[in-house]
């Protein structure tokens, strides 16, 4: 699975095994004991480390030949050129030794600027990651290689586009073997979570927040009634696997050898095509709606003139700050994220609603906008998870100090009232996240939306005036410019982080 940056590693069903050929597979020496390193450990074929700003992969001796052969295939080269497979370059032996990896095969991977994990993806992104997985597997079959694990943790997103980062997931296959051992994992981590969303409204993000290996057929079987269990897609995807599991023996997981390589290849291609049909049948619905979808178009307080005034302020702020890395908190369907992206910025857009995040991803992908939309609640951000909480970094650890502009547009009052986070704490976090500027829309207690979410507790929040916000912000930021929106109890503030913070 990808580690903190984006560090990729395999999340195959087998765990890391003990050392061979004199290599300790659970620890790595560095040239300097003070170097900060993050490593992966689940792949029995290698380990990935973050060495300073570099992403390095140590490949164990018995896997070197297969990896080099795979990277030399036409399919792998084309996928790297298209940005669908991470670029990988073997380091010269002298450079590897200088880094502390003496007599070891080390590859360097291109770095993906902001890591994200399946627990932060809307269903549309999980679906796109599944499509890429099958596409690369199909290409690899043509070149004589198989895919030993099929999990969304093998994929990161560069903007809205998926990129497969675990090159060691591909291995030379037995030409007579017609089994794909990773099919069950593909079903658990792609097909079943997408089915749970489509038919039960159960978010994939919730699935992966608690279970690295997705959903078991038995779990979805319990959710489905009798009629669903006996009709597609549940019959083939849930019911039959559940029945087979109850009768399973160790023998059912052994390779099935065919009489010819052509026959085995044909069977595997049919399996990949079948997975593709299943995946297409579970594509998230384009017309999904939620309480926050179409918000600015139909549900907000803004008149067209007021919305235009807000957009003009945001555009002016983007021009003044020359922001290149933007975090848009409470992005909704991404109107202002897209403004920033079209202005040349790389944007990470977060919102709690998977429907609006999915709509934003769809539009960003269609228009090739540099936006990474994620389902993240800033008041309950993705925690560090995995073994010793070190396999996947928390959202805040990935985001802290990574942006030169943080935008909170029409979201501050939700943090202050709905979540009851103190104003000073919100501003402190914004200060941690940005290296330079913040753009905040402050909503006063007189605002109708503020009054709606207060629910009769106006007295508790009467102190949250424009003056109170400005005084609190002045502790950490300098005011660049501000503008009150005409006819609304809302004011936009462009702030510059004080050098002392």
N, C-alpha and C positions, 0 to 999 in steps of 0.2 A: 504494500500500500504506500501511497505517497506520504512521506514524512513532512515535517514542519514547513518547508518552503513551498512546497513542492519537492521534497526528496522522494524519488520513486523507489519502490521495491516490490517484489512479488508478494502477493498474499495467497499463495498456493495453500491447499488444504494441509499439506505436510508441514511440519515445523522444521526449524533449522536443526541440522544434525551436528554431531561432534566433529572435530577437526579431522582433516585428511591432508596428506602430503605436507605435514609439518605446519599447517596454517591453523591458528586458533580462530574459529568462526564466530566467536562471541566477543572478541576484543581486537582492537587495532592500535598499534603503536604509531605515534606521530613524531615528526622530527622535533617538535617543541611540546613539552608537557602542558604549556599554557594555552595551546590551541583549543578553541571551542568546537566540538564535533557532535553532530547528531547522527545516529546510525540506524539502519534497519537490520532486522535479524530473522525475518520469517522465511526468507528464500534460501533453500539449501544449495543454490548455485552461486550465491554471491551476497554482497552487502553494499548498501549505499550510505555515503557519509556526506554531510555538509561540512566542508573544510574551509572555514572563512566564508567567502562568497561563492565558492566553487562547489559543484555537485559532482562527486566522484563515486564510481562504482568499482569495487574490488570483485573480480571474477575468479572463482576458485578453479584450479587447474583443469579438472575434468570437464568443465563447462566452456572453456575458452574457445575450443575448436568450433563447437556448435554456434556460439555467439558470433564469431567472426564470419562463419559461413552464412548465417542468417543476414547479418548486416550487409553482406556482399550481394544478396539476391536482388533481382530487379524490383520485386515488390517492396522490399524494405527501402531501397534507394528512392523509389517513386514516392513512397509514403513520407519519407523524410523531406523530400523536395516540396511536397504538398503541405508540409506542416502538420501532418497527421501522426507522425511517429517522431519521438524525441531524437534530435541529432546526437550522435555518440562518436567520440574520437578516442582512440587508444593513445595513452600517453607513452612517450619514449621511456625506456627502462631507466635512464639516468634521471629523468624528471620524477618518476615514481619513487626512486630511491631518495631523492632530495626531500620529498614530501613525507618520507618515513615508511614507504611501502616497498621495501627492498624485496626483490625477487617475486613480486606479485604483479599480476596483470591488472592494470587500472585503466578504466575508461572515464572520460569526462563528458557529462551531459550538458546540453544547453539548459539554462535556468528559466523556469516559468516564473513570471514576476510576482504572482500572488497565488498561493496554494488555496484550494478549496476542496472540500470533502463531500461525499454523498449526503451526509446529514445536513448539508447547507444547500442542496440543489432542489429546485422545483422539479416536478415530474418530467417536464420537457427536456431538461438537461440530462436526467438519468436515461431517458429514451435515446438522446443523441449519443451518449456514451456507449449504450448498447449497440447502436447502429455501427459505430466506429469499431467496436470490438469484433463484430461479425464480419465487417468489411476486411479488416486486417487478417483475420483468421482465414477467410476465403482466399485472399492473396497468398498467404503463407502456404496453404495446401498446394497451390500450383507450383510452389518452389520446393516442395518436399518437407515442409515444416508443419508442426502442430502447435496448438495453444494449450499449455498445461494448466493454466488457471484463467478464469473468466470472471473477473470481479470489477466493479466500478472503481475500486481503489487503484486500478492500473491506469486510470485516466485523470488528467487534470484539464482545466480549461484556460486557454489563452484568449482573453476577452470572451466572446460567446462561442468560440470554436474548441471542440475537444481535441486533445492530443494524448496519444498513448505513450506512457512514459516508462513502462517496464519491459525493456528489451529482452530480459531473461525469461519472460513468460513464453517465449517461442523456443521450441526445441526440435531437433531433427526427429522425424517420426518414423516408426517402423512401417514400411510401405505396404505391408499386408494387414496392418491393424486397422479395423474399421470402427473403433470406439473413440469417443471423445469423452474422456473422464471428467472434463470440466463442465459438461452440460448441466449437471445438477447444480453446480455453483452459479452458472449463468441464470438458471431458472430462479434460484433463491434470491439472487441479488439484483436481477433486472426484471424478469417476467412477473414474478409474484408480487413484488412491491408495486409495479405498475398496474397489475390487476387489482390489488387492494385499493389503490387510489381511484381507479376508474369505476369500480363497482361499489366500494364502501366508503370512499372519501377519506381513506386512511393515508396520511402523508408519507411518502418515502423518507422524508427527513426524520419523521418520528421512528420509522423502522431502523434506520442506521444510527440514530442517536443511542439506541440501546442494544443493537445487535450488529456486530461487524459482518456476519455472514447472512444477512437478510432474513427472509421469511421461509419457514418450512412449509411444505404442502399440508402437513397435519394442522398447522395453525389456521391456514386459510380454509381448509375443509370444515373446521368448526364454525367459521363465520358464515359459510354458505349454507343455505337451506337445501332441502332434498332436490328441488327442481334445478337449482343452479349446479349442484354437484354432478348431475347427469346430462348437462348441456355444455356446449363449447362456450368459452375456452376452458371452463373448470374441469370438464371430464378428462381431457388429456393433460392438463397442466397441474391439476390438484388431485382429483379423485383416483385416477389410475396410479400415479406415483404413491399416493397414500396407501392404496391396497398392496402395491408391490413391496413397499417398505415393511409392511407387517409380515411379509413372507420372505424377506430378504435373507440372503446368506452371503458369505464372503465371496462366493464364486461369481455373483452377479457383477462384481466390480473388477473382474479380470478382463484383459484384452480379448477381443474376438478376432481371430485371424481368418482372413479370406483366402481363397485359392489363387487370387492374382492381385497385383497392385492396382490394376484398373478397376476391379470390383470394389476394393477398399476405398479408393478415391471417389468412386461414384456414390457409395453409401455416405461418405462423409460430406460430400457436396450436397446431397439430398438433405442431410441433417442440418447443415448450415442454412439452406434455403428454407427448411421448415421453421427454424428458429427465427428467420427473418420475417416469415409470414405471421408467426405468433407475436413478434415484436410490433409489426405494423398494426395488427389488430388491437394492440394495447396502447396505441399512440394517444397521448392526452387530448381530450376534446378541445378544439379551438374556441368553442363558444362557452367555455366555463365562466361562471360569474361568482362574485363574492360581494361581501359588504363594501369592499374597497375598490372593486373594479369600476372603471369608467368614472372615477371619483371627480377628477377635474372637469370632465365634460358635462356631468349631469347632477352631481351630488354636493359639490362644494359651494361655498358662499361667494366665490369670485364671479364677478361679471366679466364679460370679455375684455372690457377696458382695464379692469383691475388685474386680470391675469396678464394682459399685455404689459402693464406697468411692472409687474413682478418679473416677467421674463426679461424686460429691458435692464432691470437692475442686475439680474444674474449675469446677463451677457456682459455688462459693463464690468462686473466683478471679475469675470473670467479674463477679460482683456487687461484689467489693471494688474491682476496677480500673475498672469502668464502661467497659470497652474497647469502642470503636466500630469499630476497624479491626484485624482479626486476621489474622496469617499462621500457618497450620497446616502445619508441616513434617512430612512423613511421615504424611499425613492418612489413608492407606489408604482405606476406603470412607466415611470422613467422619463417624463417630459423634460426634467432639468438635467438628468443624466445624459440624455441625448444631446441637449444643448452643449454640455461640456465636451462630449465625445466629438461632436461636429466642430468644436473649437480646437481640437487637437489633443485633448486630454485622454489619458487612460483612466477609466472609471471603474470603481467597485461600488455597486449599488445594492443596498440591503433593505429588506422590508420583511415584516413578519408574515405576510400573506402569500402563500405559494401560488395563488392564481395570478395576482398582479406581477409577481416576479417571473412567472412563466410567460406572461404576455410580453414583458420587457425583453426576456431572452429571445423570444421568437422574432420580435422586430429588430433587435440588435443583430441577430444572425442573418436575417434577410437583408439588412442594409450594410452589413459588415462594419458595424460600429464597435469601437474598442471598449465594450462594457461587459463586465463580469457581474451578472445579477445573482444574488444569494439570498436564501431564506435565513435571515439572522435577526434576532431580537437583541438590540443593544443593551437592554436591561437584563437579559438572560443570555449572554453571548455563548457561542459554542465553547464548551470547556475543553481542556486538554484531556485526551482519552488514550486508551490502550495500556499496554504493559507499563507500569510505573508512571502512567500519565505522560509517556514520552513518545508514543508513536505518532500522534497527531497533535500539533500545537493548538492552543486555544485561539479563537478568533482575535482576541485582544493582543496576544503575543505576536501574531502575524501582522496585525494592523498598526501597532504602536509605532509612531514616528515614520510611517511609510507614505504619508500623503502630505502634499503641500497645500491642499485646500480640503477642508471638511465642511460639507453642507448639511444643515439641519433646517429644512424648509417645511414649516407647518407641522413640526413634530415635537418641538420643545414642550408645549403644553401637555401633550400626552405623557411625556416623561415626568413632568412635575406633578400632574394631577392623577392620571390613571395609574401610574407606577409609583407615585409619591417619592421620587428621588429628589433630594435637596438640590436647589439651583447651583450652589457652589460645587457640589459633586459632579453635576453634568458638565459644568464648564471646566472642571479639572480633567475629566476624561477627554473632552474635546482638545484641551491643551496637550494631552499626552499623544493623541492621535495625529495631530497636525504638526508639521515642521515650520509652517509659515502662517497661513491664513485660515480663518473660519468665516462661513457665511451662515448667519442664523436669522430665522424669522421668529420674532417673539410675539406671542398672542396674549393680549391683556385680558384680565378677568371680565371686562365688559363684552368681549366677543361672544356671539351666539354659540359657537362651537365650544368655547371654553365653558360657558354656562351649561351646555348640554352634558359635558362629561363631569362637571362638578357635582351634579345630582343633589342640589340643595345644600351643599357644603361651602357656599360662597365665602363664609366667614373665615374658613381655614386658609383661603388662598387670596384674600383681599390685599395682602402685602406684595403680591407679584406684579408690581407696576413696571412701566417702562423705566422709570428712574431706578428702581431696585435692580433690574436686570443690568442697566448700564453701570451701576456702581459695582456689582459683582463681577461683571466682565472686565472692568478696569483693573482688577487685581492681577489678571493674567494677560490681557490683550490691550492693544491700542486701537482706538476707533479710527478706521480709514474713512468710512462714509456710512450714512444711514438714510433711510427714506421710509416715511409712513405711507402706507397704501391708502389711497383716497377712498373715503367712505367706510373704512374698516378699522377696527382696533388692533391693527397689526403693523409691525415695523420691521423692516429689513436692516440688518447690520452686517457690514463687512469689517472684520476685525483682523488685526495683525498680532501674532504672538509676540509677547515681550521677550527680548533676548535673555532676560534673567530667569525665565521659566524653562 
